[in-house]
Amino acid sequence: MSEPFNDIRQVEMAIKAAQRMVGQATMSMDEDQLKSATDALSQAKKQYADALSHATGVDEEFFEFSSELIERLDHQLTEAKE
């Protein structure tokens, strides 16, 4: 019963970490920070995909919101790299 909760918690933590790193990287435009932010976002995407595969059906709002956040972060990083 606690596994879906743990999956959701992992996704939340991964997205929050990615948000911080993307924010810092896009402000500094430092190559190393951009790479670290890209890695953090990739980890968040993986956590999201793993949790989604275990989804219970009651977490639809969470997954929709998380997906939108990930898309925004992805777009922000892509723009910074161009």
C-alpha positions in Angstrom: 0.0 0.0 0.0 2.8 2.4 0.7 4.6 1.8 -2.6 2.5 4.2 -4.7 3.0 6.9 -2.0 6.7 6.3 -2.1 6.7 6.5 -5.9 4.8 9.8 -5.7 7.2 11.2 -3.1 10.2 10.2 -5.2 8.7 12.1 -8.2 8.0 15.2 -6.1 11.5 15.2 -4.8 13.1 14.7 -8.2 11.0 17.4 -9.8 11.8 19.9 -7.0 15.5 19.1 -7.4 15.3 19.6 -11.1 13.4 22.9 -10.7 16.1 24.3 -8.4 18.9 23.2 -10.8 17.2 24.4 -13.9 16.5 27.8 -12.3 20.1 28.2 -11.2 21.5 26.9 -14.5 19.3 29.2 -16.7 20.2 32.2 -14.6 23.9 31.6 -14.7 24.0 30.0 -18.2 27.1 28.0 -16.9 27.7 25.0 -19.1 28.4 22.6 -16.2 25.2 23.8 -14.4 23.2 23.3 -17.6 24.5 19.8 -17.9 23.7 19.0 -14.2 20.2 20.5 -14.7 19.7 18.3 -17.8 20.8 15.3 -15.8 18.4 16.2 -12.9 15.6 16.6 -15.3 16.3 13.3 -16.9 16.2 11.7 -13.4 12.9 13.4 -12.7 11.5 12.1 -16.0 12.6 8.6 -15.1 11.1 8.8 -11.6 7.9 10.0 -13.2 7.8 7.2 -15.8 8.5 4.6 -13.1 5.7 6.0 -10.8 3.3 6.3 -13.7 3.8 2.6 -14.5 2.7 1.8 -10.9 -0.2 4.4 -10.9 -3.2 3.4 -8.9 -5.7 5.6 -10.8 -6.3 7.9 -7.8 -3.2 10.0 -8.6 -4.3 11.3 -12.0 -4.2 15.0 -10.9 -0.7 14.5 -9.5 0.6 12.9 -12.7 -1.0 15.5 -14.9 0.5 18.4 -12.8 3.9 16.6 -12.7 3.9 16.1 -16.4 3.2 19.8 -17.0 6.0 20.8 -14.7 8.4 18.5 -16.4 7.4 19.8 -19.8 7.9 23.4 -18.6 11.3 22.6 -17.2 12.3 20.8 -20.4 11.3 23.8 -22.5 13.1 26.2 -20.2 16.3 24.2 -20.5 16.0 23.9 -24.3 15.6 27.6 -24.6 18.6 28.3 -22.4 20.8 26.0 -24.5 19.9 27.6 -27.8 
